[in-house]
Amino acid sequence: MRDAPVRWARWLALSLVVVVLDLATKAWISSALRYGEVHPVLPFFNLVLVHNTGAAFSFLAGASGWQRWFFTAITIAISAFIVVMLRRHHADRLMAVALALVLGGALGNLHDRVTLGHVVDFVQVHAGGWYFPAFNVADSAITVGVALLIWDSLVSGGARVPASQEKT
């Protein structure tokens, strides 16, 4: 199975595309808006520059700083696990796309957390005075990837044959 790395490298390439899009959009919004500035785009959608020192939905954002390294360690461990899973299940397109999206999103936010000490968020959705917490491209990729993993597990019933055991 010498060509297996070639077969699963395309999923790493998809993760890289997510990271590049995430970092490019964060750089753009960081140069276009001041911190906290809100730019209405549609009646239900704003661009806003915020910094999240916590996890999803600003979980632990108010902690004293230890959460930066805690979430960094967790992200590195999860990313390593996802790479192993991608290698094992590269032939299963839906699962591989889902894992690649989660990996790309995790690495995009990891970059921010390590280099900036916070994650740059800028997409704000709202309706009727209710505001969903701001998010970014990486968060979107993670959300779509997790939804695809859930869908895949429901459709497949959890039955999986690792690529290493498949007939080629």
DONU-972476 format. One record per residue: residue in one letter; x, y, z of N, C-alpha, C, O in turn; residue number from 1; chain. Coordinates in steps of 0.1 Angstrom, whole numbers. Atoms other than C-alpha are relative to their C-alpha. Example, Ala and Ser with C-alpha at 12.3 -4.5 7.8 and 13.67 -1.06 7.14 Angstrom:
<rs>
R|res|neast|nnorth|nup|caeast|canorth|caup|ceast|cnorth|cup|oeast|onorth|oup|n|chain
R|a|9|-12|0|123|-45|78|9|12|0|19|12|7|1|A
R|s|-9|-11|0|137|-11|71|-8|11|8|-3|22|9|2|A
</rs>
This chain:
<rs>
R|res|neast|nnorth|nup|caeast|canorth|caup|ceast|cnorth|cup|oeast|onorth|oup|n|chain
R|m|8|-12|0|0|0|0|9|12|0|7|22|8|1|A
R|r|-10|-10|1|28|23|-10|-6|14|-4|-1|24|0|2|A
R|d|6|-13|5|5|49|-27|-11|5|10|-17|15|6|3|A
R|a|10|-5|-10|-18|53|4|3|14|4|-7|22|5|4|A
R|p|-2|-14|-4|-1|86|14|-5|9|-11|-10|20|-8|5|A
R|v|5|-8|11|-10|99|-21|-15|1|1|-21|12|-2|6|A
R|r|15|0|-1|-46|89|-16|-6|8|11|-16|14|10|7|A
R|w|5|-8|-11|-50|105|18|5|14|0|1|22|8|8|A
R|a|-5|-14|1|-29|136|10|-10|10|-5|-9|22|-1|9|A
R|r|10|-9|5|-58|151|-8|-9|6|11|-14|17|10|10|A
R|w|8|-4|-12|-77|153|25|8|10|8|2|19|14|11|A
R|l|-9|-10|-7|-47|171|41|0|13|-8|0|24|-3|12|A
R|a|0|-12|8|-48|195|11|-13|8|3|-13|20|3|13|A
R|l|12|-7|-4|-85|202|19|1|7|13|-4|19|14|14|A
R|s|-3|-7|-13|-75|210|55|8|12|-2|5|22|4|15|A
R|l|-9|-12|2|-48|233|42|-8|11|-7|-6|23|-3|16|A
R|v|9|-10|6|-74|251|20|-8|7|11|-10|20|11|17|A
R|v|8|-6|-11|-96|257|51|9|9|8|5|20|12|18|A
R|v|-9|-8|-8|-66|270|71|3|13|-8|3|24|-2|19|A
R|v|-3|-12|8|-56|294|43|-12|10|-1|-10|22|1|20|A
R|l|12|-9|0|-92|307|39|-2|6|13|-6|18|14|21|A
R|d|2|-5|-13|-95|311|76|10|11|3|6|22|8|22|A
R|l|-10|-11|-3|-63|330|81|-1|12|-9|1|23|-4|23|A
R|a|1|-11|9|-68|351|50|-12|9|4|-11|21|4|24|A
R|t|12|-8|-4|-103|362|62|2|7|13|-2|18|15|25|A
R|k|-3|-7|-13|-91|369|97|10|12|-2|8|22|5|26|A
R|a|-10|-11|2|-62|390|84|-8|12|-7|-5|23|-3|27|A
R|w|8|-10|7|-86|409|61|-9|8|10|-9|20|10|28|A
R|i|10|-6|-9|-112|416|88|8|8|11|4|19|15|29|A
R|s|-8|-7|-10|-84|426|113|6|13|-5|8|22|2|30|A
R|s|-5|-13|6|-71|452|89|-11|9|-4|-9|21|-5|31|A
R|a|11|-8|5|-106|464|78|-8|6|12|-14|17|10|32|A
R|l|8|-5|-11|-122|469|112|8|2|13|19|-5|15|33|A
R|r|-6|-1|-14|-112|481|147|-7|-10|9|-18|-14|7|34|A
R|y|5|10|-9|-117|458|176|-14|5|5|-15|17|10|35|A
R|g|13|-3|-4|-154|458|185|-9|7|-10|-21|9|-8|36|A
R|e|8|-7|10|-165|476|154|-9|-9|-7|-6|-21|-10|37|A
R|v|10|8|7|-197|464|138|-3|6|-13|-6|18|-14|38|A
R|h|3|-4|13|-203|466|101|-12|-8|-5|-11|-19|-9|39|A
R|p|11|7|5|-239|457|91|1|-3|-15|5|5|-23|40|A
R|v|0|4|14|-241|437|59|-14|-3|-5|-18|2|-16|41|A
R|l|14|4|2|-277|423|59|-8|2|12|-2|4|23|42|A
R|p|8|-2|-12|-306|428|83|3|-10|11|-1|-8|22|43|A
R|f|-2|10|-10|-295|396|100|15|-4|1|18|-14|8|44|A
R|f|-15|4|1|-257|395|94|9|13|1|7|22|-7|45|A
R|n|-10|-11|-2|-229|418|106|14|-6|-1|16|-18|1|46|A
R|l|-15|2|-2|-191|418|103|4|7|12|0|19|14|47|A
R|v|-4|-6|-13|-176|425|137|13|-6|4|15|-19|2|48|A
R|l|-13|6|-4|-141|421|150|0|-2|15|0|8|23|49|A
R|v|-1|4|-14|-139|403|183|11|-10|2|15|-17|-7|50|A
R|h|-10|10|-4|-113|383|201|-5|-9|11|-10|-5|21|51|A
R|n|5|10|-9|-122|351|218|12|-7|7|20|-15|0|52|A
R|t|-11|6|-7|-97|339|245|-5|-14|5|4|-21|11|53|A
R|g|5|13|-5|-119|309|254|-2|-10|-12|5|-9|-22|54|A
R|a|4|10|10|-134|280|234|-13|4|-7|-16|16|-7|55|A
R|a|12|-3|7|-166|277|215|-10|8|9|-11|5|21|56|A
R|f|10|-9|-7|-192|304|225|7|7|12|0|10|22|57|A
R|s|-8|-7|-10|-164|320|246|1|-7|13|3|-1|24|58|A
R|f|-1|8|-12|-164|292|271|14|2|6|24|0|-1|59|A
R|l|-13|-3|-7|-137|300|297|7|12|-4|19|14|-1|60|A
R|a|-7|-12|4|-129|333|281|4|9|11|14|16|10|61|A
R|g|-3|-8|-12|-129|350|315|11|-6|9|14|0|19|62|A
R|a|-10|7|-8|-103|326|329|13|9|0|14|18|-8|63|A
R|s|-12|-9|-3|-69|340|340|11|-2|-11|22|4|-9|64|A
R|g|-11|2|10|-49|328|309|4|-14|-2|9|-18|-13|65|A
R|w|-4|14|1|-43|291|316|-7|-7|-12|-2|-16|-17|66|A
R|q|9|6|10|-71|283|291|7|0|-14|5|-9|-22|67|A
R|r|-7|-1|12|-48|294|262|8|-13|-3|7|-19|-14|68|A
R|w|-9|12|2|-24|265|267|-8|-13|2|-4|-23|-4|69|A
R|f|9|11|-1|-51|241|278|-6|-3|-13|-6|-15|-18|70|A
R|f|7|2|13|-70|246|245|10|-3|-11|7|-10|-20|71|A
R|t|-11|3|10|-37|245|226|3|-15|1|4|-21|-9|72|A
R|a|-4|14|-2|-28|211|241|-11|-9|-5|-9|-19|-12|73|A
R|i|11|8|5|-63|197|234|-1|0|-15|-3|-10|-21|74|A
R|t|1|-1|15|-63|210|198|11|-8|-6|9|-15|-16|75|A
R|i|-11|8|6|-29|194|191|-3|-15|1|-1|-22|-8|76|A
R|a|3|14|-1|-40|161|205|-11|-5|-9|-10|-15|-15|77|A
R|i|11|3|9|-73|161|186|5|0|-14|1|-9|-22|78|A
R|s|-5|0|14|-55|171|154|8|-12|-3|7|-17|-15|79|A
R|a|-7|13|3|-31|142|157|-9|-12|-2|-7|-20|-10|80|A
R|f|10|11|1|-60|118|163|-7|1|-14|-9|-9|-20|81|A
R|i|7|-1|13|-78|132|132|9|-4|-12|5|-10|-21|82|A
R|v|-9|5|11|-47|127|110|1|-15|0|1|-21|-11|83|A
R|v|0|15|0|-46|91|121|-13|-5|-6|-12|-15|-14|84|A
R|m|13|5|5|-83|87|114|-1|3|-15|-6|-5|-23|85|A
R|l|0|-3|14|-78|104|80|8|-11|-8|4|-15|-19|86|A
R|r|-8|10|7|-51|79|71|-7|-13|-1|-7|-20|-11|87|A
R|r|7|12|-1|-72|50|82|-12|-1|-9|-16|-11|-15|88|A
R|h|13|-1|7|-104|61|65|0|9|-12|-11|14|-16|89|A
R|h|-1|-9|11|-92|80|35|-9|-4|-12|-12|5|-20|90|A
R|a|8|4|11|-112|59|11|-15|3|2|-23|3|-8|91|A
R|d|14|-3|-3|-145|68|28|-2|16|-2|2|23|7|92|A
R|r|1|-14|4|-152|102|11|-7|9|10|-1|19|14|93|A
R|l|7|-8|-10|-178|115|35|7|2|13|8|13|18|94|A
R|m|-7|-1|-13|-159|107|66|13|8|-2|17|16|7|95|A
R|a|-13|-7|2|-126|120|51|-2|15|-2|5|23|3|96|A
R|v|3|-14|2|-142|153|40|-3|6|14|2|17|17|97|A
R|a|4|-5|-13|-157|157|75|13|2|9|14|12|15|98|A
R|l|-12|0|-8|-124|149|92|9|11|-5|16|19|4|99|A
R|a|-8|-10|5|-105|172|69|-5|14|3|3|23|6|100|A
R|l|6|-13|-4|-129|201|76|3|3|15|7|14|18|101|A
R|v|-2|-2|-15|-126|196|114|15|3|2|19|12|10|102|A
R|l|-14|-2|-2|-88|194|111|4|14|-5|12|21|3|103|A
R|g|-3|-14|5|-85|226|90|-5|10|9|2|20|12|104|A
R|g|5|-10|-9|-107|245|113|7|0|13|10|11|19|105|A
R|a|-7|1|-12|-89|233|144|14|6|-1|18|14|7|106|A
R|l|-13|-5|2|-55|242|129|-1|16|-2|8|23|2|107|A
R|g|2|-15|2|-68|277|118|-1|7|14|5|17|16|108|A
R|n|2|-6|-13|-80|285|153|13|-2|9|16|6|17|109|A
R|l|-12|2|-7|-48|269|168|10|11|-3|17|16|6|110|A
R|h|-9|-10|4|-27|293|148|-2|13|8|7|19|13|111|A
R|d|3|-13|-7|-45|323|163|3|-1|15|9|8|21|112|A
R|r|-2|2|-14|-44|309|198|15|1|4|18|7|14|113|A
R|v|-14|0|-3|-7|303|197|7|13|-3|15|18|5|114|A
R|t|-7|-12|4|4|334|178|-6|13|6|1|23|9|115|A
R|l|6|-13|-4|-21|360|191|-5|-1|15|-7|9|21|116|A
R|g|6|2|-13|-34|345|224|-15|0|1|-21|0|11|117|A
R|h|15|0|1|-70|347|212|-3|-5|-14|6|-5|-23|118|A
R|v|5|3|14|-91|336|182|-7|12|-5|-16|17|2|119|A
R|v|7|-11|7|-103|362|158|-13|-5|-5|-13|-15|-13|120|A
R|d|13|3|5|-140|360|152|-6|12|-7|-3|24|-3|121|A
R|f|5|-12|7|-160|382|128|-13|-2|-6|-19|8|-11|122|A
R|v|13|2|5|-192|367|116|-10|0|11|-10|-7|21|123|A
R|q|10|-2|-11|-222|378|136|-14|-1|-7|-18|6|-16|124|A
R|v|13|2|5|-257|365|129|-10|3|11|-8|0|22|125|A
R|h|9|-5|-10|-287|380|146|-14|1|-6|-16|2|-18|126|A
R|a|14|-2|4|-325|382|146|-8|4|12|-6|-2|23|127|A
R|g|9|-4|-11|-351|399|167|6|3|13|1|0|24|128|A
R|g|-7|-3|-12|-326|412|192|9|-11|6|15|-9|16|129|A
R|w|-8|11|-4|-310|378|196|13|-1|-8|12|-1|-21|130|A
R|y|-12|0|7|-273|376|187|7|-14|2|10|-17|14|131|A
R|f|-8|12|-1|-255|343|180|14|4|2|19|14|-4|132|A
R|p|-14|-4|-2|-219|344|193|8|0|-14|6|-8|-23|133|A
R|a|-8|-2|12|-195|356|166|9|-12|-2|13|-19|7|134|A
R|f|-8|11|4|-176|330|147|9|3|-12|9|15|-17|135|A
R|n|-9|-2|11|-151|325|118|-1|-11|-10|-9|-21|-8|136|A
R|v|0|11|10|-143|303|88|4|-13|7|-2|-24|3|137|A
R|a|-5|12|-6|-125|278|110|-12|-6|8|-14|-19|7|138|A
R|d|12|5|-8|-156|275|133|-10|-6|-9|-16|-16|-6|139|A
R|s|10|5|9|-178|270|103|4|-13|-6|-4|-22|-7|140|A
R|a|-5|12|5|-156|243|89|-1|-11|11|-5|-23|7|141|A
R|i|2|10|-11|-156|225|123|-14|-4|1|-17|-16|3|142|A
R|t|15|3|-1|-194|228|125|-5|-9|-11|-12|-19|-8|143|A
R|v|4|8|12|-199|214|90|6|-14|1|-1|-24|-2|144|A
R|g|-6|13|-1|-174|187|96|-6|-9|10|-8|-21|8|145|A
R|v|7|8|-11|-190|175|129|-14|-4|-5|-18|-15|-2|146|A
R|a|13|4|5|-224|176|113|1|-11|-10|-7|-21|-10|147|A
R|l|-2|11|10|-211|154|84|4|-13|7|0|-24|3|148|A
R|l|-3|12|-8|-196|130|110|-12|-6|6|-14|-18|6|149|A
R|i|13|5|-7|-229|127|128|-9|-6|-11|-14|-17|-9|150|A
R|w|8|6|11|-247|122|95|6|-13|-5|-2|-23|-7|151|A
R|d|-7|13|4|-221|96|84|-3|-11|9|-5|-22|5|152|A
R|s|2|11|-10|-225|77|116|-14|-5|0|-17|-17|2|153|A
R|l|14|4|1|-263|77|113|-2|-9|-13|-9|-19|-12|154|A
R|v|3|7|13|-262|66|76|8|-14|0|2|-24|-4|155|A
R|s|-8|12|0|-234|40|81|-3|-10|11|1|-21|11|156|A
R|g|2|8|-11|-246|27|114|12|-3|8|12|-12|16|157|A
R|g|-12|2|-7|-211|30|127|9|-11|-6|20|-13|-1|158|A
R|a|-8|11|6|-198|1|105|11|7|-9|8|14|-18|159|A
R|r|-12|-6|7|-163|10|92|10|-11|-3|12|-20|6|160|A
R|v|-11|8|3|-136|-9|75|12|9|-3|12|17|-13|161|A
R|p|-12|-9|3|-102|9|78|6|-3|-14|6|-14|-18|162|A
R|a|-6|1|13|-85|16|45|11|-10|0|13|-16|-11|163|A
R|s|-11|10|0|-56|-6|56|-5|-14|-1|3|-23|-4|164|A
R|q|5|13|1|-79|-36|56|-8|-2|-13|-13|-13|-16|165|A
R|e|8|1|12|-97|-28|23|8|-7|-11|21|-7|-11|166|A
R|k|-6|6|12|-89|-47|-9|3|11|-10|-6|20|-12|167|A
R|t|-3|-10|10|-71|-25|-34|-1|-5|-14|2|3|-23|168|A
</rs>
